[in-house]
């Protein structure tokens, strides 16, 4: 099974069951300042747990950074 995360293909024996589980494995620690789009649709944080993933989904993870 594959997902495309930030334009890079990633293979899994079993897909993470939800967007929340995927984010826990991809971004350890705090999830503050993160925005996520699934197949070009922004997913609100309160829906990450209930958003299921499927083979070949495209996920874009954007993190806020300090600086200027």
N, C-alpha and C positions, 0 to 999 in steps of 0.2 A: 504494500500500500504506500502511496506517496502523497505528500502535501508539498505545496510550493510556498515557502516562507521567505518573505522579503526577496523574492525573485530567485530563490535557490531551491532546487528540488531536494527533498529530504525523505528517505525511505524509512518505513516502520514495519515491523512484523505485525503489529496490531496498532491501529490508529488510536490516539488518545480519545477517550469517549466524549470529551467536551473541550470547548475552547479554554475554559478555566484550567483543566488538567494540562493542556498543551503549554499554556503560559507558565505554569508552575515549573515545568521541565525546561523551558526555553529561557526564562528570566527568573532565576532564583532570587528570593528576597521580596522586597516591597514592590507592589504594583502601582504605586502612585506615579502620576504623570505619564500613563500609558494610554494610547489609543489603538484600537484594533479594527481592521477592516477585513471582512470575509467576502471574497468574490465581489470586490468593489463596493461593499455596503458596510458602513460603520456599524459596529455592534456595541450598544451601550453596556457599560460595565455590569449593570444589574442583570444582563442577559448572558454573560459569559458562561455561567454554570449550565444553563439550559440550551446553549447553542451546540448542536451536534456537528461533528466533522465527518466529511466523506472523502473518498479517494479523489485525488486531483484538485481539492479545494485550494484556492489561492488566498493566502493570509498575509496581510501587511501589518507589521507591528512597529509603531512609532513611539519613541520615548522622548520626553522633554529633557532638555539639558540646560544647565546654567551657562551664563557667559553672554558675550555680545560682540 
